[in-house]
Amino acid sequence: AIGGSGTKEAALAFGGTEPGSTAKTELYNGSTFSEVADLNTARGYIAGCGTQTAALGCGGYTTAPNTQGQALTEEYDGSSWSESGDLSTSRYGNAMAGTQTAGLTFGGYKNPPSSPVVTNTTEEYDGSSWTSGGALGTARYELAGAGLQTAAIAALGYKYGSPLRTTATEEYNGSSWTAGGSAITERSSLKGGGIQTSFLVFGGTSPSGVHSETEGYDGTSWSTRPSLATARR
């Protein structure tokens, strides 16, 4: 339920639940975390992309009455967050790819929850506003995503229906999504990182419990990688 951006040596973590929604933001330098300026709006299940000094966060879930799913977008410049153009579809549990000036968000749980409650909509960000992109083939939330606005990947997640979770992988070319190879272990509430042709997913949850498994995608198929030391969602 936490947003993130950056690299292994220069990362940014923001939002999440404690269990209530938080606005906290922390920088990682490869060994330790330090707290910096808060988000303007506290929220969990927020999506993030970009770098440590040029991050983008959108959507998310607040605990205030009647304001759960959010359309809010915020940009981080290395010292503070500022609000930017809202999403067209309020959502949480969405995924992101791209940069602060060329972002992409997809999937999520809609609010207000009109039918269907899980969305397949994709939106593209140009640094100030969002426009519609091609729809995911499988609507889902609490999915993993990464890559670029013109070369993104979406994987796994919670879709409702039967089965509730999916192993589906999809690849975005800047206008439409196409099916990729299916992941090995069905789960949601997981995280991922990398690019469309070199992507990792790890952790998550399913009816069998909380997962430690890590899987890698090479642009065609998935393979097992070393597990997390601590299983978590």
C-alpha positions in Angstrom: 0.0 0.0 0.0 3.0 2.3 -0.4 4.2 4.2 -3.4 7.8 4.3 -4.6 10.2 5.6 -7.3 13.9 5.7 -8.1 16.6 3.1 -8.0 18.2 0.7 -5.5 20.8 3.4 -4.5 18.5 6.4 -4.7 14.9 5.6 -3.9 11.8 7.4 -2.6 9.0 5.8 -0.6 5.7 7.7 0.1 2.2 7.2 1.5 0.9 3.9 2.9 -1.1 2.8 5.9 -0.1 2.7 9.6 -3.0 1.4 9.7 -4.5 4.8 8.9 -3.4 6.6 5.7 -0.1 8.4 6.0 1.6 11.3 4.1 5.1 10.4 5.1 7.9 10.4 2.6 11.3 8.9 3.0 14.6 8.9 1.0 16.8 5.9 0.6 20.5 6.3 -0.2 21.4 2.6 -0.6 21.9 1.9 3.1 19.6 4.1 5.2 16.2 6.0 5.1 15.7 9.6 6.1 12.3 11.4 6.4 11.6 14.4 4.1 8.6 16.5 3.2 5.1 14.9 3.4 2.6 14.4 0.7 -0.1 17.0 0.6 -2.8 14.3 1.0 -2.2 11.3 3.1 -3.1 8.0 1.4 -2.4 4.4 1.1 -2.6 2.2 -2.1 -1.0 5.0 -4.0 1.0 4.4 -7.2 4.3 5.9 -8.0 7.0 6.2 -10.7 9.9 8.4 -11.7 13.1 9.1 -9.8 14.1 10.1 -6.3 14.2 13.8 -7.3 11.4 13.8 -9.9 8.7 11.5 -8.6 5.1 11.2 -9.5 2.3 9.8 -7.4 -1.4 9.4 -8.2 -4.6 7.8 -7.0 -4.7 6.2 -3.5 -7.0 5.5 -0.6 -7.8 7.9 2.2 -9.6 7.2 5.5 -11.6 10.4 5.5 -15.4 9.9 5.2 -16.7 9.7 1.6 -13.2 10.5 0.1 -11.7 7.0 -0.2 -10.6 6.6 -3.9 -8.6 9.6 -5.1 -8.0 11.3 -8.4 -5.2 13.4 -6.9 -1.8 13.6 -8.6 1.3 15.0 -6.8 4.9 15.7 -8.1 8.1 15.6 -5.9 11.0 17.8 -6.9 13.6 16.6 -4.5 12.4 18.8 -1.6 8.6 19.1 -1.6 5.4 17.8 -3.1 3.0 19.9 -5.3 -0.4 19.0 -6.7 -0.9 18.6 -10.4 -3.8 17.6 -12.7 -6.3 15.1 -11.5 -6.9 11.6 -13.0 -10.0 11.2 -15.0 -10.9 8.1 -13.0 -10.6 8.1 -9.2 -8.9 4.9 -8.1 -6.6 3.1 -5.7 -4.5 0.0 -5.9 -3.5 1.1 -9.4 0.0 0.7 -10.9 2.3 3.1 -12.7 5.2 3.3 -15.2 7.2 6.1 -16.8 8.6 9.4 -15.5 7.3 12.6 -14.0 6.8 14.2 -17.4 5.7 11.0 -19.3 3.8 8.8 -16.8 1.3 6.0 -17.2 -1.2 4.6 -14.7 -3.4 1.5 -15.2 -5.9 -0.6 -13.3 -7.2 0.0 -9.8 -10.3 -0.1 -7.8 -12.8 2.7 -8.8 -14.4 5.1 -6.4 -17.3 5.7 -6.3 -17.6 1.9 -6.9 -19.8 1.8 -10.0 -20.0 -1.5 -11.9 -17.5 -3.0 -12.6 -15.7 -1.9 -9.5 -12.3 -2.9 -10.9 -11.1 -0.8 -13.8 -9.1 -1.6 -16.9 -8.6 2.1 -17.8 -5.2 3.5 -18.7 -4.2 7.1 -18.4 -1.2 8.9 -19.8 0.5 11.9 -18.1 2.4 14.7 -19.9 3.7 16.6 -16.9 0.5 18.5 -16.2 -2.6 16.6 -17.3 -3.9 13.1 -18.0 -5.4 11.7 -21.2 -6.9 8.3 -21.9 -4.8 5.5 -23.2 -5.5 1.9 -24.4 -7.5 -0.3 -21.9 -6.0 -3.3 -20.2 -7.2 -6.6 -21.4 -7.8 -7.8 -17.8 -9.3 -5.3 -15.3 -7.5 -5.6 -12.0 -6.1 -3.8 -8.9 -3.3 -4.4 -6.4 -1.2 -5.3 -9.5 2.5 -4.8 -10.3 3.7 -2.5 -13.0 6.9 -0.8 -14.3 8.6 0.4 -17.5 8.1 3.5 -19.6 5.0 5.2 -20.9 5.7 3.7 -24.4 7.0 0.3 -23.1 5.2 -0.6 -19.8 4.3 -3.9 -18.2 1.3 -4.9 -16.0 1.3 -8.2 -14.1 -0.9 -10.3 -11.8 -3.4 -8.6 -9.4 -6.9 -9.0 -8.0 -9.6 -9.0 -10.6 -12.8 -10.3 -8.9 -14.7 -13.0 -10.9 -13.4 -16.5 -10.9 -10.6 -16.9 -10.1 -10.3 -13.8 -8.0 -6.6 -13.3 -8.8 -4.8 -13.5 -12.2 -1.4 -14.5 -13.5 -2.0 -12.4 -16.7 0.9 -10.2 -18.0 0.3 -7.4 -20.5 2.7 -5.2 -22.4 2.0 -1.6 -23.5 3.4 0.0 -26.6 2.3 3.6 -26.1 -1.2 3.0 -27.5 -2.5 -0.5 -26.7 -1.9 -3.5 -24.4 -1.1 -7.0 -25.7 -0.9 -10.3 -23.8 2.5 -11.6 -22.6 3.5 -14.8 -20.8 1.5 -15.8 -17.7 3.3 -15.6 -14.3 3.8 -18.8 -12.3 2.1 -17.9 -8.9 -1.3 -16.2 -8.8 -1.3 -13.4 -6.3 -2.2 -9.7 -5.6 -0.9 -7.0 -3.3 2.6 -7.5 -4.7 5.3 -5.2 -5.9 7.5 -5.1 -9.0 10.3 -3.3 -10.6 12.4 -3.1 -13.8 11.5 -2.6 -17.5 9.3 -4.4 -20.0 11.9 -7.0 -20.9 13.6 -7.4 -17.5 11.0 -7.3 -14.8 10.7 -8.7 -11.2 7.7 -9.3 -9.0 7.9 -10.3 -5.4 5.7 -10.8 -2.3 1.9 -10.6 -2.3 -1.0 -12.5 -1.0 -3.4 -15.3 -2.2 -5.8 -17.8 -0.6 -2.8 -19.9 0.4 -1.3 -17.0 2.5 1.4 -14.3 2.2 4.1 -14.9 -0.3 7.9 -14.6 -0.4 8.3 -15.8 -4.0 10.1 -13.7 -6.6 9.6 -14.2 -10.3 11.5 -12.7 -13.3 10.1 -11.8 -16.7 12.4 -11.6 -19.8 9.9 -10.1 -22.2 8.5 -13.5 -23.1 8.3 -15.9 -20.1 8.6 -16.0 -16.3 11.1 -17.9 -14.2 11.6 -18.5 -10.5 14.1 -16.2 -8.7 15.4 -16.1 -5.1 12.6 -15.6 -2.6 12.3 -12.6 -0.2 13.8 -13.3 3.2 10.4 -12.2 4.8 7.1 -13.1 3.2 4.9 -9.9 2.9 2.1 -8.2 1.1 
